[in-house]
Amino acid sequence: MACRGSTPRLPWLAGLLRIKPEGSPQPGSARVPKGLMEDFAPYPPPFRLDGRLVQPDLNRIDGPEGPVRMEPRIMQVLLVLVQQPGKVIPREVILERVWSDQIVGEENLTRAISELRRIFGDDPRRSRVIETIRNHGYRIIADIEPVADPSAGEAERDAPPEMPGGGEPASRTSRGPGRGKWLIPAVAVMLAVVLFWRVRSPQAPEQGGREFWSGPAVPLTSFPGGERHPALSPDGRRVAFVWVGADMPPGCISALSIKQRDAEASLRLTGESGWCAWPVWSPDGQMLAYVQGGEDGIALCSVAALGGAVRILYRSRDLIEGVDWSPDGATLVFSAREEESGTHKLMSLDYQAMTIAELQVSREIEGEDLQPRFDPVGADLAWIHRDPGGGFSLRRGKPDGRSSVELASGLGPLSGLAWLPDGGHLVFGAAGGPARLWTVASEGQDLRPLDTGPEYAMTPSVARLTGDLAFAQVRMDRDLVRIQVVSRDPWKLETRSLAPSTRGELTGEFSPDGTRIALVSARSGHPEIWLAGADGSDLMRLTDLQGAAVSRLRWSPAGDRIAFQVAGQGQDSVLTISTAGGRPRSVPLPGPRAALSGWMPGGEALIVAVRTGSDWRLQRIPLSAENHHGSKAVSLLTLPATSGAIGGGGHILYFTRPEQPGLWKTHLPEGDPELVIPDLSLLDQGHWRLVGDHVAWVQRIAGRPFLVWKNMEGGGESIVADLPGLGVGGLAVAPGGAAILYPRERIAAADIMFMAASDKKNQ
């Protein structure tokens, strides 16, 4: 009752109590993906602990020594303790509340408590703020006071803390009548923190798949090297896979192999020079179709499941990604790119007549269509779509139709999909955030993750008759490579890994002055934004996004903010965060699909490619305070564009165009477009950066990526370095081109895993 009666007298708390129910729209948050706003929910208001000003939203504590920033998890530890002042909180409770999304040891909590004590100047032997209860936990014993006037805002945040009434601090150990003065404020702070935890605490998505598959995933293969692209036979008794091993014929990089599910030995079906991928069984289980690549080009092939001569069905000028057999065995459907600068489209092959046709449904929207799969009766196709902005979605449509529907999106790059035998659900791989398999209903509802363990899971295969599941479990080495330019004439480089960890680094970006780097790293269990020195030292975690798929880091021209992109189900979001810490702020966008390019030269707006209708438009998105309740975006071009950067003293716009290779430029206000780098492929439209009057970009030579440095004022270009393992995170270039940063991906090991169909379904 005391708490209820005190609430109206605490305006700093009353605003927090007016929390809208889940799903209610909030100004400025319309474009934040569902589930992410919980992570950006209102923080507890500032309060004083032991006379110091605690600002949870900024992860900052201000004391006589000045402001101190801390990691988000350390602030969360403090909030758990403040939630129940004076009460002992067991160690295991704190670990569960703060690190519920990962498995950690008690040393993480010990380090957090030590850091808090250092900030407060608290001696554990004579505790004044945090008291240790041996073999149990911790409790807060210092005074807790609300900030009297939250409207004072930043002025108070930057001022040294003052004691109420200007007097000397009261004794922290006193238990006399004066002790009750802080009881109601402390309870109010406690209520605010409780509300914060209820709104913010991440709720893991409900796990799916247990109604389809039972028991843990078990290895089907564990050979030396790596096994990829599994394909279960229709009866689930055999598995075909691509094997990358040491015992290969000369010139053979990978071979198509097959094994019985309950046997250890395997049979190698191919041994041609080059590589193979994407095996799929014929409906009768007698044949396998697959993709073979090498110096002679790319081909769609078939071979008998018992071995024999390889038959070439179709030769492609460029890559084939994904193939499937229709349930009646009459048609093969696949994704092909006819030239290196083109896009993947869905194609069909009449298996008897050997005729090829492009599917009309693949011409519906701009982008690439990959890895098609027939439903169990052949009425529908599902496939992976990659839009010109780099986003991935799962789509479904009729093979002979002209329209399709989106089933899932916002989960990062997708890899592999399969229908369940009843046609009611699909399973697919997604690498955004925690890499895992997902299930989704064929109408697009009931999207749920499938627990397959801590490693990457991709390219699922489902036996058509039994519903058994196989997938590739991959251990990836993902790091950031820093290339230091020592000299330019001739080019001399020094290359090393930047701030490596066992969890992987995904992308990075140099600050405008080149002294710092922002990077996305999963070293804390989920992809988060970290700050570091230019050499990777002095790492400090900036965000707590709880597993969101974050990408496209861009520093503001002043170096005080970072813009970034988060993928969400059905929509993309762009957010900004202060480099001093705090809550990310959502940037309203005029459309659901977006690709962040960068900042306007003055830092007053962002450059974002947004899909409006069927076209992608390059937009100027202002960041002024009045823009937080609705976007006032202005198009920079009348032409469709997917990325852009402004140079030439603010008078030249460089940009890429959907489904057209090359880098273009135009004078502002918009003049005639000019193609300035024709060899930038569609695959690498995210791999170019404007640095002064130069452009760093990626050119593919015989499929290998190379970094090219081009003077846009007519000074020619140079091939600078090979970029082995170039990932999807994009290039970063230091001021003046002094250093380059790129994401490298390498498969360390891969096995085929198996999950048996549940008795309840698929039988």
ZITA-V296061 format. One record per backbone hydrogen bond with DSSP energy under -0.5 kcal/mol. NH is the residue of the N-H (numbers start at 0). CO is the residue of the C=O. If there is no record, write none. Layout:
# ZITA-V296061
nh;co
NH;CO
NH;CO
This chain:
# ZITA-V296061
nh;co
4;0
5;1
6;2
7;3
8;5
9;6
12;9
13;9
14;10
16;12
17;13
18;16
23;20
28;25
31;28
35;32
36;32
38;35
39;35
40;37
46;53
47;144
48;51
49;142
51;48
52;61
53;46
53;51
54;52
54;59
55;53
57;54
58;54
58;55
59;54
60;67
61;52
62;65
65;62
67;60
69;58
73;70
74;70
75;71
76;72
77;73
78;74
79;75
80;76
81;77
82;78
83;80
84;81
85;139
86;83
88;137
89;87
90;135
93;89
94;90
95;91
96;92
97;93
98;94
101;98
103;101
107;104
108;104
109;105
110;106
111;107
112;108
113;109
114;110
115;111
116;112
117;113
118;114
119;115
120;116
120;117
121;116
122;120
122;125
123;121
125;122
126;123
130;128
130;138
132;136
133;131
135;132
136;132
137;88
138;130
140;128
141;128
144;47
146;45
151;148
152;149
154;151
155;152
156;152
157;153
158;154
158;155
165;162
166;163
173;170
178;175
179;176
180;177
181;178
182;179
183;179
185;181
186;182
187;183
188;184
189;185
190;186
191;187
192;188
193;189
194;190
195;191
196;192
197;193
198;194
199;195
200;196
203;201
207;448
211;208
212;208
213;755
217;753
219;751
220;751
225;223
225;243
226;749
227;241
230;239
232;237
235;232
238;258
239;230
240;256
241;227
242;240
242;254
243;225
243;241
244;242
247;245
251;248
252;250
252;273
253;273
254;242
256;240
256;254
257;266
258;238
260;236
262;259
266;257
268;255
268;266
269;255
273;250
274;292
276;290
279;288
281;286
284;281
287;302
288;279
289;300
290;276
291;298
292;274
293;296
296;293
297;315
298;291
299;313
300;289
300;298
301;310
302;287
304;285
306;303
310;301
311;309
312;299
312;310
313;299
315;297
320;334
321;319
323;332
325;330
328;325
331;348
332;323
333;346
334;321
335;333
335;344
336;318
337;335
341;338
344;335
346;333
347;356
348;331
349;354
350;329
350;348
353;349
356;347
358;345
361;358
362;359
363;360
367;385
368;343
369;383
370;320
372;381
374;379
377;374
380;396
381;372
382;394
383;369
384;392
385;367
386;384
386;390
389;386
392;384
393;407
394;382
395;404
396;380
397;402
400;397
404;395
406;393
407;393
409;391
414;428
417;426
419;424
422;419
425;439
426;417
427;437
428;415
429;435
430;412
431;410
435;429
436;449
437;427
438;447
439;425
440;444
441;423
443;440
447;438
447;445
449;436
450;448
451;449
455;473
457;471
458;414
460;469
462;467
464;233
465;233
466;462
468;754
469;460
470;752
471;457
472;470
472;750
473;455
473;471
474;748
475;473
476;745
477;475
478;743
479;497
480;741
481;479
481;495
482;480
482;739
483;481
483;493
484;737
485;483
485;491
486;491
488;489
491;486
493;483
495;481
497;479
498;496
504;477
505;519
506;519
508;517
510;515
513;510
516;531
517;508
518;529
519;506
520;518
520;527
521;503
523;525
524;521
527;520
529;518
530;539
531;516
532;536
533;514
535;532
539;530
541;528
542;528
547;544
548;566
549;547
550;564
553;562
555;560
558;555
561;576
562;553
563;574
564;550
565;572
566;548
567;570
569;567
570;567
571;591
572;565
573;586
574;563
575;584
576;561
578;559
580;577
584;575
586;573
587;585
592;610
594;608
596;606
597;606
599;604
602;599
605;620
606;597
607;605
607;618
608;594
609;607
609;616
610;592
611;609
611;614
612;610
614;611
616;609
618;607
618;616
619;633
620;605
620;618
621;619
622;603
626;623
627;624
628;625
629;626
633;619
635;617
636;617
640;615
641;655
642;655
644;653
646;651
649;646
650;646
650;647
651;646
652;665
653;644
653;651
654;663
655;642
656;659
659;656
661;679
662;676
663;654
664;673
665;652
667;650
670;666
673;664
675;662
675;673
676;662
679;676
680;678
683;680
684;681
686;683
688;695
690;688
690;693
693;690
694;709
695;688
696;694
696;707
697;686
698;705
700;698
700;703
701;699
703;700
705;698
706;720
707;696
708;717
709;694
709;707
710;715
711;692
711;709
713;710
715;710
717;708
719;706
719;717
720;706
722;704
725;722
726;742
730;685
731;740
733;738
736;733
737;734
739;482
740;731
741;480
743;478
744;724
745;476
747;474
747;745
748;474
749;224
750;472
752;470
752;750
753;217
754;468
755;213
757;211
760;757
